[in-house]
Amino acid sequence: MAELEELRADGLRFEVQRVDIESDDALLRRYVERIPVIELGGEEVSALGLDADELRRRLATVSP
């Protein structure tokens, strides 16, 4: 989460939504070994950690 806050400090605007995968069997099966997963607009940006450069690139293509 701290890495996401650093991106916000750099001026990137985005909203974070935490999802408890343990409350949904399908999500738990899908992501249990890959968390954290970061999605943007329903599309996976990175898994097993934050790829800050990729997230920056993707956020730059999204209208404010």
PyMOL Python script that loads the backbone (N, CA, C, O; Angstrom):
from pymol import cmd

cmd.read_pdbstr("""\
ATOM      1  N   MET A   1       0.823  -1.199   0.000  1.00  0.00           N
ATOM      2  CA  MET A   1       0.000   0.000   0.000  1.00  0.00           C
ATOM      3  C   MET A   1       0.866   1.261   0.000  1.00  0.00           C
ATOM      4  O   MET A   1       0.501   2.271  -0.601  1.00  0.00           O
ATOM      5  N   ALA A   2       1.995   1.194   0.668  1.00  0.00           N
ATOM      6  CA  ALA A   2       2.884   2.356   0.717  1.00  0.00           C
ATOM      7  C   ALA A   2       3.358   2.740  -0.689  1.00  0.00           C
ATOM      8  O   ALA A   2       3.502   3.923  -1.000  1.00  0.00           O
ATOM      9  N   GLU A   3       3.600   1.734  -1.534  1.00  0.00           N
ATOM     10  CA  GLU A   3       4.036   2.014  -2.905  1.00  0.00           C
ATOM     11  C   GLU A   3       2.953   2.759  -3.685  1.00  0.00           C
ATOM     12  O   GLU A   3       3.254   3.644  -4.487  1.00  0.00           O
ATOM     13  N   LEU A   4       1.702   2.399  -3.448  1.00  0.00           N
ATOM     14  CA  LEU A   4       0.602   3.108  -4.111  1.00  0.00           C
ATOM     15  C   LEU A   4       0.514   4.549  -3.626  1.00  0.00           C
ATOM     16  O   LEU A   4       0.241   5.457  -4.412  1.00  0.00           O
ATOM     17  N   GLU A   5       0.743   4.755  -2.349  1.00  0.00           N
ATOM     18  CA  GLU A   5       0.725   6.116  -1.802  1.00  0.00           C
ATOM     19  C   GLU A   5       1.850   6.958  -2.397  1.00  0.00           C
ATOM     20  O   GLU A   5       1.674   8.157  -2.610  1.00  0.00           O
ATOM     21  N   GLU A   6       2.999   6.351  -2.667  1.00  0.00           N
ATOM     22  CA  GLU A   6       4.099   7.068  -3.318  1.00  0.00           C
ATOM     23  C   GLU A   6       3.692   7.518  -4.719  1.00  0.00           C
ATOM     24  O   GLU A   6       4.037   8.621  -5.144  1.00  0.00           O
ATOM     25  N   LEU A   7       2.965   6.672  -5.428  1.00  0.00           N
ATOM     26  CA  LEU A   7       2.481   7.055  -6.760  1.00  0.00           C
ATOM     27  C   LEU A   7       1.518   8.223  -6.666  1.00  0.00           C
ATOM     28  O   LEU A   7       1.549   9.126  -7.503  1.00  0.00           O
ATOM     29  N   ARG A   8       0.672   8.211  -5.662  1.00  0.00           N
ATOM     30  CA  ARG A   8      -0.241   9.344  -5.465  1.00  0.00           C
ATOM     31  C   ARG A   8       0.534  10.617  -5.165  1.00  0.00           C
ATOM     32  O   ARG A   8       0.176  11.693  -5.645  1.00  0.00           O
ATOM     33  N   ALA A   9       1.598  10.501  -4.372  1.00  0.00           N
ATOM     34  CA  ALA A   9       2.431  11.661  -4.047  1.00  0.00           C
ATOM     35  C   ALA A   9       3.093  12.227  -5.302  1.00  0.00           C
ATOM     36  O   ALA A   9       3.407  13.416  -5.359  1.00  0.00           O
ATOM     37  N   ASP A  10       3.302  11.377  -6.305  1.00  0.00           N
ATOM     38  CA  ASP A  10       3.867  11.814  -7.584  1.00  0.00           C
ATOM     39  C   ASP A  10       2.826  12.490  -8.470  1.00  0.00           C
ATOM     40  O   ASP A  10       3.143  12.931  -9.575  1.00  0.00           O
ATOM     41  N   GLY A  11       1.584  12.574  -7.991  1.00  0.00           N
ATOM     42  CA  GLY A  11       0.537  13.262  -8.740  1.00  0.00           C
ATOM     43  C   GLY A  11      -0.413  12.367  -9.508  1.00  0.00           C
ATOM     44  O   GLY A  11      -1.319  12.866 -10.175  1.00  0.00           O
ATOM     45  N   LEU A  12      -0.230  11.057  -9.432  1.00  0.00           N
ATOM     46  CA  LEU A  12      -1.154  10.161 -10.114  1.00  0.00           C
ATOM     47  C   LEU A  12      -2.443  10.066  -9.314  1.00  0.00           C
ATOM     48  O   LEU A  12      -2.420   9.953  -8.089  1.00  0.00           O
ATOM     49  N   ARG A  13      -3.561  10.112 -10.014  1.00  0.00           N
ATOM     50  CA  ARG A  13      -4.862  10.060  -9.350  1.00  0.00           C
ATOM     51  C   ARG A  13      -5.518   8.728  -9.634  1.00  0.00           C
ATOM     52  O   ARG A  13      -5.700   8.340 -10.788  1.00  0.00           O
ATOM     53  N   PHE A  14      -5.873   8.027  -8.556  1.00  0.00           N
ATOM     54  CA  PHE A  14      -6.558   6.746  -8.676  1.00  0.00           C
ATOM     55  C   PHE A  14      -7.193   6.414  -7.340  1.00  0.00           C
ATOM     56  O   PHE A  14      -6.836   6.979  -6.306  1.00  0.00           O
ATOM     57  N   GLU A  15      -8.131   5.500  -7.377  1.00  0.00           N
ATOM     58  CA  GLU A  15      -8.831   5.042  -6.184  1.00  0.00           C
ATOM     59  C   GLU A  15      -8.429   3.596  -5.918  1.00  0.00           C
ATOM     60  O   GLU A  15      -8.294   2.801  -6.848  1.00  0.00           O
ATOM     61  N   VAL A  16      -8.242   3.266  -4.661  1.00  0.00           N
ATOM     62  CA  VAL A  16      -7.875   1.914  -4.275  1.00  0.00           C
ATOM     63  C   VAL A  16      -9.093   1.225  -3.680  1.00  0.00           C
ATOM     64  O   VAL A  16      -9.763   1.768  -2.801  1.00  0.00           O
ATOM     65  N   GLN A  17      -9.365   0.037  -4.165  1.00  0.00           N
ATOM     66  CA  GLN A  17     -10.448  -0.773  -3.613  1.00  0.00           C
ATOM     67  C   GLN A  17      -9.841  -2.095  -3.171  1.00  0.00           C
ATOM     68  O   GLN A  17      -9.339  -2.865  -3.989  1.00  0.00           O
ATOM     69  N   ARG A  18      -9.890  -2.348  -1.875  1.00  0.00           N
ATOM     70  CA  ARG A  18      -9.374  -3.612  -1.352  1.00  0.00           C
ATOM     71  C   ARG A  18     -10.472  -4.661  -1.441  1.00  0.00           C
ATOM     72  O   ARG A  18     -11.638  -4.385  -1.158  1.00  0.00           O
ATOM     73  N   VAL A  19     -10.085  -5.864  -1.836  1.00  0.00           N
ATOM     74  CA  VAL A  19     -11.023  -6.973  -1.949  1.00  0.00           C
ATOM     75  C   VAL A  19     -10.508  -8.118  -1.092  1.00  0.00           C
ATOM     76  O   VAL A  19      -9.368  -8.558  -1.246  1.00  0.00           O
ATOM     77  N   ASP A  20     -11.350  -8.594  -0.194  1.00  0.00           N
ATOM     78  CA  ASP A  20     -11.004  -9.725   0.659  1.00  0.00           C
ATOM     79  C   ASP A  20     -11.304 -11.002  -0.107  1.00  0.00           C
ATOM     80  O   ASP A  20     -12.457 -11.427  -0.182  1.00  0.00           O
ATOM     81  N   ILE A  21     -10.271 -11.618  -0.678  1.00  0.00           N
ATOM     82  CA  ILE A  21     -10.495 -12.806  -1.504  1.00  0.00           C
ATOM     83  C   ILE A  21     -10.942 -14.002  -0.675  1.00  0.00           C
ATOM     84  O   ILE A  21     -11.512 -14.949  -1.216  1.00  0.00           O
ATOM     85  N   GLU A  22     -10.691 -13.972   0.625  1.00  0.00           N
ATOM     86  CA  GLU A  22     -11.097 -15.096   1.462  1.00  0.00           C
ATOM     87  C   GLU A  22     -12.609 -15.186   1.644  1.00  0.00           C
ATOM     88  O   GLU A  22     -13.120 -16.212   2.090  1.00  0.00           O
ATOM     89  N   SER A  23     -13.317 -14.128   1.304  1.00  0.00           N
ATOM     90  CA  SER A  23     -14.772 -14.138   1.445  1.00  0.00           C
ATOM     91  C   SER A  23     -15.478 -14.634   0.174  1.00  0.00           C
ATOM     92  O   SER A  23     -16.706 -14.714   0.134  1.00  0.00           O
ATOM     93  N   ASP A  24     -14.703 -14.963  -0.855  1.00  0.00           N
ATOM     94  CA  ASP A  24     -15.270 -15.414  -2.126  1.00  0.00           C
ATOM     95  C   ASP A  24     -14.446 -16.604  -2.631  1.00  0.00           C
ATOM     96  O   ASP A  24     -13.283 -16.444  -3.000  1.00  0.00           O
ATOM     97  N   ASP A  25     -15.047 -17.782  -2.646  1.00  0.00           N
ATOM     98  CA  ASP A  25     -14.315 -18.994  -3.024  1.00  0.00           C
ATOM     99  C   ASP A  25     -13.684 -18.899  -4.413  1.00  0.00           C
ATOM    100  O   ASP A  25     -12.559 -19.356  -4.614  1.00  0.00           O
ATOM    101  N   ALA A  26     -14.391 -18.317  -5.362  1.00  0.00           N
ATOM    102  CA  ALA A  26     -13.863 -18.215  -6.725  1.00  0.00           C
ATOM    103  C   ALA A  26     -12.631 -17.305  -6.764  1.00  0.00           C
ATOM    104  O   ALA A  26     -11.636 -17.631  -7.411  1.00  0.00           O
ATOM    105  N   LEU A  27     -12.701 -16.179  -6.077  1.00  0.00           N
ATOM    106  CA  LEU A  27     -11.552 -15.279  -6.034  1.00  0.00           C
ATOM    107  C   LEU A  27     -10.377 -15.911  -5.298  1.00  0.00           C
ATOM    108  O   LEU A  27      -9.224 -15.741  -5.694  1.00  0.00           O
ATOM    109  N   LEU A  28     -10.671 -16.634  -4.237  1.00  0.00           N
ATOM    110  CA  LEU A  28      -9.615 -17.294  -3.480  1.00  0.00           C
ATOM    111  C   LEU A  28      -8.884 -18.312  -4.361  1.00  0.00           C
ATOM    112  O   LEU A  28      -7.654 -18.364  -4.361  1.00  0.00           O
ATOM    113  N   ARG A  29      -9.633 -19.112  -5.106  1.00  0.00           N
ATOM    114  CA  ARG A  29      -9.012 -20.090  -6.008  1.00  0.00           C
ATOM    115  C   ARG A  29      -8.189 -19.389  -7.095  1.00  0.00           C
ATOM    116  O   ARG A  29      -7.110 -19.852  -7.464  1.00  0.00           O
ATOM    117  N   ARG A  30      -8.703 -18.286  -7.593  1.00  0.00           N
ATOM    118  CA  ARG A  30      -8.043 -17.583  -8.698  1.00  0.00           C
ATOM    119  C   ARG A  30      -6.757 -16.866  -8.275  1.00  0.00           C
ATOM    120  O   ARG A  30      -5.774 -16.857  -9.016  1.00  0.00           O
ATOM    121  N   TYR A  31      -6.769 -16.265  -7.075  1.00  0.00           N
ATOM    122  CA  TYR A  31      -5.675 -15.374  -6.698  1.00  0.00           C
ATOM    123  C   TYR A  31      -4.821 -15.814  -5.520  1.00  0.00           C
ATOM    124  O   TYR A  31      -3.851 -15.125  -5.201  1.00  0.00           O
ATOM    125  N   VAL A  32      -5.124 -16.911  -4.865  1.00  0.00           N
ATOM    126  CA  VAL A  32      -4.478 -17.262  -3.603  1.00  0.00           C
ATOM    127  C   VAL A  32      -2.949 -17.219  -3.663  1.00  0.00           C
ATOM    128  O   VAL A  32      -2.312 -16.794  -2.700  1.00  0.00           O
ATOM    129  N   GLU A  33      -2.363 -17.641  -4.752  1.00  0.00           N
ATOM    130  CA  GLU A  33      -0.905 -17.664  -4.845  1.00  0.00           C
ATOM    131  C   GLU A  33      -0.343 -16.466  -5.601  1.00  0.00           C
ATOM    132  O   GLU A  33       0.859 -16.414  -5.860  1.00  0.00           O
ATOM    133  N   ARG A  34      -1.191 -15.500  -5.959  1.00  0.00           N
ATOM    134  CA  ARG A  34      -0.741 -14.384  -6.789  1.00  0.00           C
ATOM    135  C   ARG A  34      -0.941 -13.019  -6.144  1.00  0.00           C
ATOM    136  O   ARG A  34      -0.688 -12.005  -6.794  1.00  0.00           O
ATOM    137  N   ILE A  35      -1.378 -12.955  -4.917  1.00  0.00           N
ATOM    138  CA  ILE A  35      -1.658 -11.662  -4.311  1.00  0.00           C
ATOM    139  C   ILE A  35      -0.383 -10.951  -3.898  1.00  0.00           C
ATOM    140  O   ILE A  35       0.590 -11.621  -3.553  1.00  0.00           O
ATOM    141  N   PRO A  36      -0.341  -9.642  -3.918  1.00  0.00           N
ATOM    142  CA  PRO A  36      -1.436  -8.772  -4.319  1.00  0.00           C
ATOM    143  C   PRO A  36      -1.574  -8.679  -5.841  1.00  0.00           C
ATOM    144  O   PRO A  36      -0.597  -8.803  -6.581  1.00  0.00           O
ATOM    145  N   VAL A  37      -2.784  -8.461  -6.274  1.00  0.00           N
ATOM    146  CA  VAL A  37      -3.097  -8.261  -7.687  1.00  0.00           C
ATOM    147  C   VAL A  37      -3.613  -6.836  -7.837  1.00  0.00           C
ATOM    148  O   VAL A  37      -4.425  -6.371  -7.037  1.00  0.00           O
ATOM    149  N   ILE A  38      -3.139  -6.156  -8.855  1.00  0.00           N
ATOM    150  CA  ILE A  38      -3.595  -4.796  -9.122  1.00  0.00           C
ATOM    151  C   ILE A  38      -4.306  -4.796 -10.462  1.00  0.00           C
ATOM    152  O   ILE A  38      -3.759  -5.227 -11.477  1.00  0.00           O
ATOM    153  N   GLU A  39      -5.548  -4.299 -10.444  1.00  0.00           N
ATOM    154  CA  GLU A  39      -6.345  -4.202 -11.659  1.00  0.00           C
ATOM    155  C   GLU A  39      -6.689  -2.752 -11.912  1.00  0.00           C
ATOM    156  O   GLU A  39      -6.790  -1.956 -10.978  1.00  0.00           O
ATOM    157  N   LEU A  40      -6.866  -2.414 -13.159  1.00  0.00           N
ATOM    158  CA  LEU A  40      -7.288  -1.082 -13.560  1.00  0.00           C
ATOM    159  C   LEU A  40      -8.371  -1.257 -14.606  1.00  0.00           C
ATOM    160  O   LEU A  40      -8.126  -1.803 -15.681  1.00  0.00           O
ATOM    161  N   GLY A  41      -9.570  -0.792 -14.288  1.00  0.00           N
ATOM    162  CA  GLY A  41     -10.678  -0.948 -15.210  1.00  0.00           C
ATOM    163  C   GLY A  41     -11.017  -2.393 -15.497  1.00  0.00           C
ATOM    164  O   GLY A  41     -11.440  -2.728 -16.604  1.00  0.00           O
ATOM    165  N   GLY A  42     -10.832  -3.271 -14.491  1.00  0.00           N
ATOM    166  CA  GLY A  42     -11.138  -4.680 -14.648  1.00  0.00           C
ATOM    167  C   GLY A  42     -10.048  -5.483 -15.340  1.00  0.00           C
ATOM    168  O   GLY A  42     -10.192  -6.693 -15.519  1.00  0.00           O
ATOM    169  N   GLU A  43      -8.963  -4.830 -15.732  1.00  0.00           N
ATOM    170  CA  GLU A  43      -7.858  -5.515 -16.399  1.00  0.00           C
ATOM    171  C   GLU A  43      -6.663  -5.600 -15.460  1.00  0.00           C
ATOM    172  O   GLU A  43      -6.284  -4.610 -14.834  1.00  0.00           O
ATOM    173  N   GLU A  44      -6.077  -6.774 -15.365  1.00  0.00           N
ATOM    174  CA  GLU A  44      -4.940  -6.980 -14.472  1.00  0.00           C
ATOM    175  C   GLU A  44      -3.718  -6.209 -14.960  1.00  0.00           C
ATOM    176  O   GLU A  44      -3.319  -6.315 -16.120  1.00  0.00           O
ATOM    177  N   VAL A  45      -3.132  -5.430 -14.046  1.00  0.00           N
ATOM    178  CA  VAL A  45      -1.927  -4.665 -14.357  1.00  0.00           C
ATOM    179  C   VAL A  45      -0.696  -5.406 -13.846  1.00  0.00           C
ATOM    180  O   VAL A  45       0.321  -5.476 -14.535  1.00  0.00           O
ATOM    181  N   SER A  46      -0.788  -5.950 -12.657  1.00  0.00           N
ATOM    182  CA  SER A  46       0.330  -6.719 -12.111  1.00  0.00           C
ATOM    183  C   SER A  46      -0.162  -7.652 -11.021  1.00  0.00           C
ATOM    184  O   SER A  46      -1.225  -7.455 -10.432  1.00  0.00           O
ATOM    185  N   ALA A  47       0.647  -8.678 -10.770  1.00  0.00           N
ATOM    186  CA  ALA A  47       0.355  -9.637  -9.710  1.00  0.00           C
ATOM    187  C   ALA A  47       1.653  -9.927  -8.977  1.00  0.00           C
ATOM    188  O   ALA A  47       2.746  -9.710  -9.499  1.00  0.00           O
ATOM    189  N   LEU A  48       1.509 -10.422  -7.758  1.00  0.00           N
ATOM    190  CA  LEU A  48       2.651 -10.730  -6.904  1.00  0.00           C
ATOM    191  C   LEU A  48       3.464  -9.488  -6.558  1.00  0.00           C
ATOM    192  O   LEU A  48       4.649  -9.591  -6.243  1.00  0.00           O
ATOM    193  N   GLY A  49       2.849  -8.343  -6.614  1.00  0.00           N
ATOM    194  CA  GLY A  49       3.538  -7.100  -6.272  1.00  0.00           C
ATOM    195  C   GLY A  49       3.167  -6.005  -7.238  1.00  0.00           C
ATOM    196  O   GLY A  49       2.424  -6.217  -8.196  1.00  0.00           O
ATOM    197  N   LEU A  50       3.693  -4.845  -6.972  1.00  0.00           N
ATOM    198  CA  LEU A  50       3.373  -3.666  -7.762  1.00  0.00           C
ATOM    199  C   LEU A  50       4.437  -3.442  -8.820  1.00  0.00           C
ATOM    200  O   LEU A  50       5.625  -3.368  -8.509  1.00  0.00           O
ATOM    201  N   ASP A  51       4.011  -3.334 -10.065  1.00  0.00           N
ATOM    202  CA  ASP A  51       4.890  -2.910 -11.152  1.00  0.00           C
ATOM    203  C   ASP A  51       4.566  -1.435 -11.374  1.00  0.00           C
ATOM    204  O   ASP A  51       3.691  -1.093 -12.169  1.00  0.00           O
ATOM    205  N   ALA A  52       5.284  -0.566 -10.659  1.00  0.00           N
ATOM    206  CA  ALA A  52       4.972   0.867 -10.649  1.00  0.00           C
ATOM    207  C   ALA A  52       5.057   1.482 -12.039  1.00  0.00           C
ATOM    208  O   ALA A  52       4.216   2.309 -12.392  1.00  0.00           O
ATOM    209  N   ASP A  53       6.043   1.102 -12.829  1.00  0.00           N
ATOM    210  CA  ASP A  53       6.176   1.663 -14.176  1.00  0.00           C
ATOM    211  C   ASP A  53       4.987   1.294 -15.051  1.00  0.00           C
ATOM    212  O   ASP A  53       4.471   2.129 -15.795  1.00  0.00           O
ATOM    213  N   GLU A  54       4.556   0.042 -14.960  1.00  0.00           N
ATOM    214  CA  GLU A  54       3.400  -0.392 -15.753  1.00  0.00           C
ATOM    215  C   GLU A  54       2.132   0.312 -15.293  1.00  0.00           C
ATOM    216  O   GLU A  54       1.313   0.716 -16.119  1.00  0.00           O
ATOM    217  N   LEU A  55       1.963   0.462 -13.987  1.00  0.00           N
ATOM    218  CA  LEU A  55       0.785   1.160 -13.476  1.00  0.00           C
ATOM    219  C   LEU A  55       0.791   2.619 -13.915  1.00  0.00           C
ATOM    220  O   LEU A  55      -0.250   3.145 -14.308  1.00  0.00           O
ATOM    221  N   ARG A  56       1.930   3.274 -13.857  1.00  0.00           N
ATOM    222  CA  ARG A  56       2.032   4.661 -14.339  1.00  0.00           C
ATOM    223  C   ARG A  56       1.628   4.753 -15.812  1.00  0.00           C
ATOM    224  O   ARG A  56       0.861   5.632 -16.205  1.00  0.00           O
ATOM    225  N   ARG A  57       2.161   3.825 -16.623  1.00  0.00           N
ATOM    226  CA  ARG A  57       1.862   3.835 -18.054  1.00  0.00           C
ATOM    227  C   ARG A  57       0.369   3.656 -18.295  1.00  0.00           C
ATOM    228  O   ARG A  57      -0.220   4.361 -19.115  1.00  0.00           O
ATOM    229  N   ARG A  58      -0.239   2.720 -17.587  1.00  0.00           N
ATOM    230  CA  ARG A  58      -1.667   2.460 -17.772  1.00  0.00           C
ATOM    231  C   ARG A  58      -2.518   3.621 -17.279  1.00  0.00           C
ATOM    232  O   ARG A  58      -3.506   3.983 -17.919  1.00  0.00           O
ATOM    233  N   LEU A  59      -2.140   4.210 -16.138  1.00  0.00           N
ATOM    234  CA  LEU A  59      -2.903   5.346 -15.613  1.00  0.00           C
ATOM    235  C   LEU A  59      -2.844   6.532 -16.558  1.00  0.00           C
ATOM    236  O   LEU A  59      -3.797   7.308 -16.630  1.00  0.00           O
ATOM    237  N   ALA A  60      -1.754   6.687 -17.276  1.00  0.00           N
ATOM    238  CA  ALA A  60      -1.612   7.800 -18.217  1.00  0.00           C
ATOM    239  C   ALA A  60      -2.581   7.680 -19.383  1.00  0.00           C
ATOM    240  O   ALA A  60      -2.869   8.673 -20.050  1.00  0.00           O
ATOM    241  N   THR A  61      -3.090   6.476 -19.638  1.00  0.00           N
ATOM    242  CA  THR A  61      -4.016   6.288 -20.752  1.00  0.00           C
ATOM    243  C   THR A  61      -5.475   6.438 -20.347  1.00  0.00           C
ATOM    244  O   THR A  61      -6.364   6.401 -21.197  1.00  0.00           O
ATOM    245  N   VAL A  62      -5.726   6.609 -19.041  1.00  0.00           N
ATOM    246  CA  VAL A  62      -7.081   6.712 -18.529  1.00  0.00           C
ATOM    247  C   VAL A  62      -7.467   8.174 -18.402  1.00  0.00           C
ATOM    248  O   VAL A  62      -6.696   8.978 -17.879  1.00  0.00           O
ATOM    249  N   SER A  63      -8.644   8.521 -18.874  1.00  0.00           N
ATOM    250  CA  SER A  63      -9.129   9.893 -18.741  1.00  0.00           C
ATOM    251  C   SER A  63      -9.426  10.196 -17.293  1.00  0.00           C
ATOM    252  O   SER A  63      -9.941   9.340 -16.574  1.00  0.00           O
ATOM    253  N   PRO A  64      -9.106  11.426 -16.841  1.00  0.00           N
ATOM    254  CA  PRO A  64      -9.401  11.800 -15.436  1.00  0.00           C
ATOM    255  C   PRO A  64     -10.888  11.935 -15.177  1.00  0.00           C
ATOM    256  O   PRO A  64     -11.294  12.241 -14.056  1.00  0.00           O
TER     257      PRO A  64
END
""", "prot")
cmd.dss("prot")
cmd.show_as("cartoon", "prot")
cmd.util.cbc("prot")
cmd.orient("prot")
